[in-house]
Amino acid sequence: MILRPFLGNRPLVLLLLIPLVIGFQLLNAHFKFHALIDIVDLGLWGKTTVLSHWWTSIVASVIVLANALQLNFLFNQHEFLDKNNYGPSLFYVVLMSFSHSFYQVDSVLICHVLLLQAVRLLFRLKSSETNLQSSFNSVLFIGLSASFLPPSAALIVPFWFSAWALHPFSFRQWLLMIIGFLIPVGNGLAYWWISGHSFSTRILRHSSMIKYEDVFFYGTTATIVILFLLSIIGIQIRLRVSNIRFKKLNRSLVWILIGTLLLGVAEIIFYQQSEWISLLFIPLAFFFTFAFIHRIWQRVASIFFYVTLILAVAKFFLISYMVV
């Protein structure tokens, strides 16, 4: 089965991600569950026309694979488990297959890239160092993310708490983080104004409205929630034997999870769509791995993982509709 090799310590298993991604892309090309759009909204940078749906799908696949590899690298580099584990990359790819951004490059997928860079730099923070450069650079990526998806600017608040979980509060560091965040946002707003747009709440609205079957959405959400609850059990087991550094990284990720969850819920409530919530898949890919560290709970978690994988494939047989 596909899950077991990824929970081991063999890096070559990452090659299996390639046929998995290609398989999802081919299914979508045939069934067109995630209908590709011709005009992509890039937030403050305006809109762009897609010249080729095939090329945008290929580029999106490369980006998703790169994100999965970097996420897994961070997981192993910072020793979330005693031994290397390649589950995070698999979980990220499977979860992302539910998102429209998996199949087409858009502002949400760009935000995935930028948020991962912010997390990479965030994890460099240590309580014994000043960390000014890493702090500045990490929120610079959050600011860039906000320029492509303005509502993601709200992530700066949980990101502050995430940074303080790794490093004690410093007014100088906090001020530098505000400046780092405002630089790309300011440039994006300037470009928006120069391009002839006015400043209004319209900036916060994503123009591509994508909706799916309710049964599919709720079914997928249920399996993901159960996997997360099982992850909490695994994290509690890990915390008993972990060092202080892991506990800080765990708290830091929790803040990122809270921020991305609230952002996704806000989109569901105000716009009745669920694309922004895919940002939640980044911290979830970290946490899901812990659902498989206990022998007994591993069996239960495996069942729900395969249910999630089955839903990821079954969705192509459901009807989707899109209003642009």
C-alpha positions in Angstrom: 0.0 0.0 0.0 1.1 3.5 -0.7 1.1 4.8 2.9 3.6 2.3 4.5 6.7 3.2 2.4 6.3 6.9 3.2 6.2 6.2 7.0 9.6 4.6 6.7 13.1 6.0 6.4 13.8 5.6 2.6 14.0 8.9 0.8 13.6 7.3 -2.7 10.0 6.8 -1.8 9.5 10.5 -2.6 9.7 9.5 -6.3 6.2 7.9 -5.9 4.8 11.4 -5.6 5.4 12.0 -9.3 3.0 9.3 -10.6 0.5 10.2 -7.9 0.4 13.9 -9.0 0.3 12.9 -12.7 -2.6 10.5 -11.9 -4.6 13.3 -10.3 -3.9 15.6 -13.2 -4.9 13.1 -15.8 -8.2 12.3 -13.9 -9.0 16.0 -13.8 -8.1 16.5 -17.5 -10.6 13.8 -18.3 -13.5 14.4 -15.8 -12.9 18.2 -15.4 -14.0 18.2 -11.8 -11.8 21.2 -11.2 -12.6 23.4 -14.2 -9.6 25.5 -15.2 -10.3 29.2 -15.7 -9.0 31.4 -18.4 -8.4 34.5 -16.3 -6.5 34.2 -13.0 -6.8 36.8 -10.2 -3.4 37.7 -8.8 -4.6 40.0 -6.1 -3.0 43.5 -6.1 -1.0 42.6 -9.2 -4.1 42.4 -11.3 -5.3 39.6 -13.5 -3.6 37.4 -16.1 -4.8 35.4 -19.0 -3.9 31.7 -19.1 -2.5 30.9 -22.5 -2.5 27.1 -22.1 -4.4 25.0 -19.6 -1.9 22.1 -20.1 1.0 24.3 -19.2 -0.6 25.8 -16.1 -1.4 22.3 -14.9 2.2 21.2 -15.5 3.6 24.2 -13.6 1.1 23.7 -10.8 2.2 20.1 -10.5 5.9 21.1 -10.3 5.1 23.7 -7.6 3.0 21.2 -5.6 5.8 18.6 -5.7 8.4 21.3 -4.7 6.2 22.4 -1.8 5.8 18.8 -0.7 9.5 18.1 -0.8 10.4 21.3 1.1 7.7 20.7 3.7 9.1 17.2 4.3 12.7 18.5 4.4 11.6 21.0 7.2 9.9 18.2 9.1 13.1 16.0 9.1 15.6 18.8 9.4 14.0 20.1 12.6 13.6 16.5 14.0 9.8 16.4 14.6 10.4 12.7 15.0 13.5 10.8 16.1 13.9 9.2 12.6 13.3 10.6 9.2 9.8 10.2 8.0 8.3 11.0 4.5 4.7 11.0 5.4 4.3 14.8 5.4 5.0 15.0 1.6 2.3 12.4 0.9 -0.3 14.0 3.2 0.4 17.4 1.5 -0.1 16.0 -2.0 -3.3 14.1 -1.1 -4.8 17.1 0.7 -3.9 19.5 -2.0 -5.6 17.3 -4.6 -8.9 18.5 -3.1 -7.9 22.1 -4.0 -8.4 23.9 -7.4 -4.9 25.3 -6.9 -3.5 21.7 -7.3 -4.5 21.8 -11.0 -3.9 25.4 -12.0 -1.4 28.1 -10.9 -3.3 30.8 -9.1 -2.9 33.3 -6.2 -3.7 30.6 -3.6 -0.9 28.3 -4.9 1.5 31.2 -4.9 0.5 31.8 -1.3 1.4 28.2 -0.5 4.9 28.8 -1.8 5.4 32.0 0.1 3.9 30.7 3.4 6.3 27.7 3.2 9.2 30.1 2.8 7.9 32.1 5.8 7.7 28.9 7.9 11.2 27.9 6.8 12.7 31.1 8.0 10.4 31.1 11.1 11.9 27.8 12.2 15.3 29.4 12.3 14.3 31.5 15.3 16.0 30.5 18.5 15.6 32.0 22.0 19.4 32.4 22.4 19.9 34.5 19.3 18.7 37.9 18.1 17.1 36.5 14.9 16.4 40.0 13.4 17.2 39.0 9.9 15.2 35.8 9.9 12.3 37.6 11.6 12.3 40.3 8.9 12.6 37.9 6.0 9.9 35.6 7.2 7.2 38.3 7.5 8.4 39.7 4.1 7.0 36.5 2.6 3.8 36.9 4.5 3.6 40.4 3.1 4.2 39.1 -0.4 1.5 36.5 0.2 -0.9 39.3 1.1 -0.2 41.1 -2.1 -1.3 38.1 -4.1 -4.2 37.2 -1.8 -5.1 40.3 0.3 -7.2 38.5 2.9 -4.1 36.5 3.8 -2.7 39.7 5.4 -4.7 38.5 8.5 -2.1 35.7 8.9 0.4 38.3 10.2 -1.3 38.2 13.6 -1.0 34.5 14.3 2.4 34.6 12.7 3.6 37.0 15.4 2.4 34.6 18.1 4.1 31.8 16.2 7.4 33.7 16.2 7.0 34.5 19.9 6.5 30.8 20.6 10.1 30.3 19.4 11.6 33.5 20.7 10.7 35.9 23.6 8.9 39.1 22.6 11.2 41.9 21.6 9.9 45.3 20.6 12.7 45.8 18.2 12.0 42.5 16.5 8.3 43.1 16.4 8.8 46.6 14.8 11.1 45.1 12.3 8.5 42.4 11.5 5.9 45.1 10.9 8.2 46.9 8.5 9.1 43.7 6.6 5.3 42.9 6.2 4.4 46.4 5.0 7.1 46.7 2.3 5.6 44.2 -0.2 2.0 45.2 0.8 2.8 48.8 0.2 4.4 48.0 -3.2 1.3 46.0 -4.1 -1.1 48.7 -3.1 1.0 51.3 -5.1 0.8 49.1 -8.2 -2.9 48.6 -7.6 -3.5 52.4 -7.5 -1.2 53.1 -10.4 -3.1 50.6 -12.5 -6.2 52.7 -12.1 -8.0 50.8 -9.3 -9.7 52.4 -6.3 -9.2 51.3 -2.7 -12.3 49.5 -1.3 -13.4 46.2 0.3 -13.4 44.9 -3.3 -9.7 44.2 -2.8 -10.5 41.5 -0.3 -12.8 39.6 -2.6 -11.3 36.9 -4.7 -13.0 37.0 -8.2 -12.9 33.3 -9.0 -15.8 31.7 -7.2 -15.4 27.9 -7.0 -17.9 25.6 -5.4 -18.3 21.9 -5.0 -20.9 19.4 -3.9 -21.9 19.7 -0.3 -21.8 16.0 0.4 -18.3 15.8 -1.0 -17.2 18.8 1.1 -18.6 17.6 4.4 -17.4 14.0 3.9 -13.9 15.1 3.2 -13.9 17.5 6.2 -15.1 14.7 8.5 -12.2 12.4 7.6 -9.7 15.2 7.9 -11.0 16.2 11.3 -10.8 12.6 12.5 -7.2 12.3 11.3 -6.3 15.5 13.1 -7.9 14.2 16.3 -5.7 11.1 16.0 -2.8 13.4 15.4 -3.4 15.1 18.7 -3.0 11.7 20.5 0.3 11.1 18.7 1.5 14.6 19.6 0.7 14.0 23.2 2.8 10.8 23.1 5.6 12.6 21.4 5.6 15.5 23.9 6.3 13.1 26.8 9.8 12.3 25.4 10.5 15.5 23.4 12.9 18.3 24.1 12.1 21.9 24.6 12.8 22.8 21.0 10.1 20.4 19.7 7.6 21.8 22.2 8.3 25.4 20.9 8.1 24.3 17.2 4.8 22.5 18.0 3.3 25.6 19.6 4.5 27.7 16.7 2.8 25.4 14.2 -0.4 25.5 16.3 -0.6 29.2 15.8 -0.1 28.8 12.0 -2.9 26.2 12.0 -5.2 28.5 13.9 -4.5 31.4 11.5 -5.0 29.4 8.3 -8.1 27.7 9.8 -9.7 31.0 10.7 -8.9 32.4 7.2 -10.5 29.4 5.5 -13.6 29.6 7.8 -14.0 33.3 7.0 -14.0 32.5 3.2 -16.7 29.8 3.8 -18.9 32.2 5.8 -18.6 35.3 3.7 -18.0 33.9 0.2 -19.4 30.3 0.4 -16.3 28.8 -1.1 -13.4 26.8 0.3 -10.1 27.6 -1.5 -8.2 29.6 1.1 -8.6 26.8 3.6 -6.1 24.8 1.5 -3.4 26.9 3.3 -4.4 24.8 6.4 -2.9 21.8 4.6 0.6 23.0 5.3 0.4 22.7 9.2 -1.9 19.6 8.8 0.8 17.8 6.8 3.1 18.2 9.7 0.6 17.1 12.3 -0.9 14.1 10.4 2.4 12.3 10.7 1.9 12.0 14.4 -1.3 10.0 14.0 0.8 7.1 12.8 3.5 6.9 15.6 1.4 4.7 18.0 1.0 1.0 16.9 -2.7 0.7 17.8 -3.8 4.2 16.6 -1.8 3.8 13.4 -4.3 1.2 12.2 -7.2 3.5 12.8 -5.4 6.4 11.2 -4.5 4.3 8.2 -8.2 3.5 7.6 -9.1 7.2 7.6 -6.2 8.1 5.4 -7.3 5.6 2.7 -10.8 6.9 3.0 -9.4 10.4 2.3 -7.5 9.0 -0.6 -10.6 7.3 -2.0 -12.6 10.5 -1.7 -9.7 12.3 -3.5 -10.3 10.0 -6.5 -14.1 9.7 -6.2 -14.6 13.4 -6.4 -13.8 13.3 -10.1 -17.1 11.5 -10.6 -19.1 14.2 -8.9 -20.5 17.3 -10.6 -18.7 20.6 -9.9 -19.7 24.0 -11.1 -17.9 27.3 -11.2 -19.1 30.8 -11.5 -16.5 33.4 -12.5 
